[in-house]
């Protein structure tokens, strides 16, 4: 009986040591999905990443109680978003849900914060103070460049003059 217990104990220790050793062996799997032409097209570095400028839209000092004025500001806001997305300068934009003073985000395909600031100066909701903005350089996946092209394929068509 003692010999059986020693054999089982020895086997268990060898198995545990083997498992621990395998868990610490680095994986050397190489991805075969790499597409050098796509990486170049998207401006990706060796990690598939690139630099952007992120902009946080926050509640500004302007309070708008007039629905017509708010509609006018938002029309200009969405017009700027669509124009910059069409030009390839705006990679993504959207509102925060329950963000408090943080109202939304822009991600720009530009190199400097100054370039991004100039782009936001064309947004009437920012110019008039309905939103205020903060900028930061951000390093993320180069694949984000493709978001707008993909989004066009999944967004249902809108009727002309339909509210956004």
Kinemage of the C-alpha trace (Angstrom):
@kinemage 1
@onewidth
@group {chain A} dominant
@subgroup {mainchain}
@vectorlist {calphas} color= white
{ca unk a 1} P 0.000 0.000 0.000
{ca unk a 2} L 2.818 2.379 0.924
{ca unk a 3} L 4.512 1.660 -2.408
{ca unk a 4} L 1.302 2.464 -4.309
{ca unk a 5} L 0.951 5.781 -2.474
{ca unk a 6} L 4.578 6.672 -3.173
{ca unk a 7} L 4.150 5.768 -6.864
{ca unk a 8} L 0.984 7.856 -7.155
{ca unk a 9} L 2.622 10.746 -5.277
{ca unk a 10} L 5.716 10.592 -7.477
{ca unk a 11} L 3.587 10.454 -10.633
{ca unk a 12} L 1.499 13.435 -9.437
{ca unk a 13} L 4.639 15.481 -8.729
{ca unk a 14} L 6.154 14.650 -12.136
{ca unk a 15} L 2.866 15.546 -13.862
{ca unk a 16} L 2.642 18.836 -11.968
{ca unk a 17} L 6.264 19.709 -12.761
{ca unk a 18} L 5.679 18.892 -16.438
{ca unk a 19} L 2.529 21.024 -16.583
{ca unk a 20} L 4.273 23.947 -14.848
{ca unk a 21} L 7.219 23.648 -17.211
{ca unk a 22} L 4.972 23.660 -20.266
{ca unk a 23} L 3.039 26.654 -18.954
{ca unk a 24} L 6.281 28.618 -18.815
{ca unk a 25} L 7.429 27.672 -22.305
{ca unk a 26} L 7.080 30.760 -24.521
{ca unk a 27} L 4.811 30.416 -27.516
{ca unk a 28} L 6.564 30.966 -30.839
{ca unk a 29} L 3.514 30.817 -33.080
{ca unk a 30} L 3.828 33.196 -36.020
{ca unk a 31} L 0.677 34.668 -37.516
{ca unk a 32} L 0.191 33.819 -41.163
{ca unk a 33} L -2.509 36.476 -41.541
{ca unk a 34} L -0.043 39.375 -41.920
{ca unk a 35} L -0.769 41.506 -44.997
{ca unk a 36} L 2.184 43.808 -45.713
{ca unk a 37} L 0.326 45.755 -48.422
{ca unk a 38} L -2.596 46.457 -46.074
{ca unk a 39} L -0.216 47.456 -43.279
{ca unk a 40} L 1.454 49.979 -45.605
{ca unk a 41} L -1.907 51.293 -46.845
{ca unk a 42} L -3.095 51.864 -43.267
{ca unk a 43} L 0.197 53.387 -42.112
{ca unk a 44} L 0.793 50.625 -39.573
{ca unk a 45} L 4.048 50.158 -37.737
{ca unk a 46} L 5.484 46.670 -36.991
{ca unk a 47} L 2.906 46.178 -34.247
{ca unk a 48} L -0.011 47.106 -36.528
{ca unk a 49} L -0.432 50.412 -34.697
{ca unk a 50} L -0.256 54.114 -35.522
{ca unk a 51} L -0.663 57.504 -33.875
{ca unk a 52} L -3.915 59.485 -33.780
{ca unk a 53} L -5.206 62.501 -31.877
{ca unk a 54} L -8.147 61.875 -29.586
{ca unk a 55} L -10.545 64.665 -28.680
{ca unk a 56} L -12.950 64.565 -25.753
{ca unk a 57} L -16.062 66.722 -26.065
{ca unk a 58} L -17.266 68.007 -22.713
{ca unk a 59} L -20.213 70.096 -21.660
{ca unk a 60} L -19.411 73.706 -22.498
{ca unk a 61} L -20.472 76.948 -20.838
{ca unk a 62} L -23.220 77.717 -23.391
{ca unk a 63} L -26.704 76.691 -22.216
{ca unk a 64} L -29.228 76.439 -25.031
{ca unk a 65} L -32.886 76.397 -24.007
{ca unk a 66} L -34.233 77.220 -27.461
{ca unk a 67} L -34.922 73.942 -29.346
{ca unk a 68} L -34.464 75.642 -32.735
{ca unk a 69} L -31.013 76.929 -31.703
{ca unk a 70} L -30.003 73.497 -30.353
{ca unk a 71} L -31.180 71.879 -33.629
{ca unk a 72} L -29.136 74.399 -35.606
{ca unk a 73} L -26.007 73.699 -33.536
{ca unk a 74} L -26.410 69.933 -33.848
{ca unk a 75} L -27.028 70.188 -37.593
{ca unk a 76} L -23.702 72.001 -37.959
{ca unk a 77} L -22.058 69.530 -35.580
{ca unk a 78} L -23.188 66.494 -37.620
{ca unk a 79} L -22.364 68.254 -40.873
{ca unk a 80} L -18.777 68.755 -39.700
{ca unk a 81} L -18.565 65.121 -38.555
{ca unk a 82} L -19.779 63.828 -41.924
{ca unk a 83} L -17.493 66.176 -43.873
{ca unk a 84} L -14.355 65.256 -41.915
{ca unk a 85} L -15.195 61.537 -42.006
{ca unk a 86} L -15.636 61.817 -45.779
{ca unk a 87} L -12.231 63.503 -46.035
{ca unk a 88} L -10.638 60.698 -44.003
{ca unk a 89} L -9.593 63.065 -41.213
{ca unk a 90} L -12.150 61.854 -38.653
{ca unk a 91} L -11.776 58.151 -37.900
{ca unk a 92} L -14.584 57.818 -35.410
{ca unk a 93} L -16.998 59.954 -33.462
{ca unk a 94} L -19.793 59.289 -31.059
{ca unk a 95} L -21.514 60.264 -27.844
{ca unk a 96} L -20.831 58.777 -24.441
{ca unk a 97} L -23.690 57.059 -22.666
{ca unk a 98} L -24.060 58.371 -19.116
{ca unk a 99} L -20.742 60.199 -19.464
{ca unk a 100} L -21.584 63.121 -17.183
{ca unk a 101} L -19.668 66.156 -18.403
{ca unk a 102} L -17.977 63.937 -21.027
{ca unk a 103} L -20.340 64.185 -23.976
{ca unk a 104} L -18.491 62.486 -26.825
{ca unk a 105} L -15.279 61.621 -28.598
{ca unk a 106} L -13.532 62.320 -31.875
{ca unk a 107} L -10.557 60.334 -33.131
{ca unk a 108} L -8.574 62.223 -35.765
{ca unk a 109} L -6.098 60.887 -38.304
{ca unk a 110} L -3.645 63.748 -37.843
{ca unk a 111} L -0.127 63.982 -36.438
{ca unk a 112} L -0.475 66.946 -34.093
{ca unk a 113} L -2.892 68.325 -31.549
{ca unk a 114} L -2.784 71.674 -33.385
{ca unk a 115} L -4.088 70.011 -36.569
{ca unk a 116} L -6.951 68.452 -34.606
{ca unk a 117} L -7.759 71.792 -32.951
{ca unk a 118} L -8.033 73.440 -36.368
{ca unk a 119} L -10.468 70.749 -37.487
{ca unk a 120} L -12.709 71.213 -34.439
{ca unk a 121} L -12.817 74.964 -35.041
{ca unk a 122} L -15.157 74.181 -37.940
{ca unk a 123} L -17.758 72.709 -35.534
{ca unk a 124} L -20.314 75.411 -34.600
{ca unk a 125} L -21.222 73.619 -31.369
{ca unk a 126} L -17.597 73.978 -30.242
{ca unk a 127} L -17.094 77.493 -31.646
{ca unk a 128} L -20.159 78.743 -29.774
{ca unk a 129} L -19.312 76.971 -26.512
{ca unk a 130} L -21.999 74.282 -26.404
{ca unk a 131} L -19.104 71.811 -26.171
{ca unk a 132} L -15.553 72.360 -24.992
{ca unk a 133} L -12.748 70.064 -26.064
{ca unk a 134} L -9.613 68.411 -24.711
{ca unk a 135} L -6.991 66.717 -26.883
{ca unk a 136} L -4.433 63.986 -26.389
{ca unk a 137} L -2.201 61.998 -28.735
{ca unk a 138} L -3.192 58.346 -28.831
{ca unk a 139} L -1.506 55.190 -30.140
{ca unk a 140} L -3.936 52.538 -31.394
{ca unk a 141} L -4.640 49.959 -34.059
{ca unk a 142} L -4.094 51.116 -37.626
{ca unk a 143} L -7.151 49.024 -38.550
{ca unk a 144} L -9.328 51.828 -37.154
{ca unk a 145} L -8.716 53.658 -40.438
{ca unk a 146} L -11.208 51.205 -41.978
{ca unk a 147} L -14.051 51.926 -39.502
{ca unk a 148} L -15.838 54.490 -41.692
{ca unk a 149} L -15.803 52.208 -44.748
{ca unk a 150} L -17.243 49.364 -42.689
{ca unk a 151} L -19.808 51.618 -41.016
{ca unk a 152} L -21.182 52.726 -44.399
{ca unk a 153} L -21.945 49.076 -45.129
{ca unk a 154} L -23.916 48.476 -41.930
{ca unk a 155} L -25.788 51.784 -41.491
{ca unk a 156} L -29.293 51.699 -42.946
{ca unk a 157} L -29.985 54.403 -45.559
{ca unk a 158} L -31.684 57.551 -44.259
{ca unk a 159} L -34.491 59.364 -45.952
{ca unk a 160} L -33.591 62.862 -47.205
{ca unk a 161} L -34.286 65.519 -44.542
{ca unk a 162} L -34.919 62.831 -41.896
{ca unk a 163} L -33.786 63.750 -38.385
{ca unk a 164} L -30.506 62.208 -37.383
